Amino acid sequence: MSQSPVRSLAAQSRRQLLLMALAIFIGLLALVTVFSFYQISQAGKNYMRLDAIKLEQKLAADPNYPLPQSDTVSAYRDWQAIPKSVRDLFSSEPIQPDDPIEIQRINDSGAREYGYLVYSGEHLSQGLYLVEFEAAEKIEALAAMIVERSLADASVLIAAFMLVLVTVIGLLFNNALKPLKELVAWSARVKTHPDKAIDVRFSVREVNQIADHLMASLQQVREYNQREQQFLKHASHELRTPLAIMQASLDTLSLRIGDKDASYPALQRASRANANMMALSESLLWLARQHPDKVRQSKVDLGSLCATLVDELAYLAAHKPVTVHIGNQSDPICIERDLFRIASANLIRNALTYSAPGVIEIKITNGQFSIANPIDSDVDENQIGFGLGLQLVERIAGQLNWHFEFQCDAEMARAVINWEAAHKMTGES
């Protein structure tokens, strides 16, 4: 389903205003057209009434005044005096005083005509019937000329009216949108300088309320971040000391216990777990900083590092028919070792934990690390990133400008970390 293009509120308002103006213009032209035809019809009837009144006035002044009798105009003192052929033309409708009746006919010569009959009894007691016939071409040409002239004049007037109307409405829209534009500019300044108190009063009460709500929300987030950073700052000191003591104790035990001792493998696992915990705590603290320091890079053999991680985490798939294949095509490269170790360890841990029976493929090049494992259709997709999992990998990749991609379908889960573009940027700088 296609989405409509996103426009600014001003652009949408202008578009709707133009559509409204066009609709009003067309509607007014249609009304003018209908009104013009109505006026033409009324003008013809009024013309008939005036002719009848003038003739009545002449007959009232001179009873012997001759009634007109021609092919186009004829007058009669009573209904029966009208020729039957003419009476039949107007017999379909009841005759009302001063209400002309209009008909169409084909005359004896085959030409189409409009016929009008009006009964007037304003000045004569017995009344008067006036009948007129006009060629249809003449009437229609006159009507077309009147309509055309009316539409031309109306178009000019309507266009001028619409221009004034659109201008006024446009100014009103601009005035209405001005506080919103100021709010957008204000929010941009707040975004650029979130730690500064930017207090701006707008001319619209509702916009001030929106700004106040945004500032209140921003203040709550700022206070939350401050509490979180303060907690991490104190927690770092509390974690470093016991972890350092544990590492020193494990190092002391490793000196006293030989590699032939039965407890030596457990001691090595504890030492590696403590080292991972120290690296993880340092990474989390680094990620929690608002402006983290640049992490020192060191030359690392990624193939050996990943093989070590697989050995350390092999117990996660000890009871499953899972094998791990490492395709290493990389040379030792300079990279953020601790952060890469945490990211790759999380991906390998998730793969070993949630892999279905089969082969886990790890591919390493000088610019990319990828891992793919088969999955069971019964496993919830959200569980594949259990714990810190993918979120931690995404945070690390985002801070280092690495490209991280995770895809999951019904059969395979794939994760890719690409640092080639980030290293090129670092080299150029």
Secondary structure, DSSP 8 states (H G I E B T S, - for coil): --------HHHHHHHHHHHHHHHHHHHHHHHHHHHHHHHHHHHHHHHHHHHHHHHHHHHHH-TT----BSSSEEEESSGGGS-HHHHHHHTTS--BBTB-EEEEEE-TTS-EEEEEEEEE-SS-SS-EEEEEEEEHHHHHHHHHHHHHHHHHHHHHHHHHHHHHHHHHHHHHHHHHHHHHHHHHHHHHHHHHSTTS------SSHHHHHHHHHHHHHHHHHHHHHHHHHHHHHHHHHHHHHHHHHHHHHHHHHHHHS-TTSTTHHHHHHHHHHHHHHHHHHHHHHHHHSSS------EEE-HHHHHHHHHHHTGGGGTTS-EEEEEEE----EEE-HHHHHHHHHHHHHHHHHHB-SEEEEEEE-SSEEEEEEEB-TTS-GGGGG-TTHHHHHHHHHHHHT-EEEEEE-SSEEEEEEE-HHHHHHHHH-
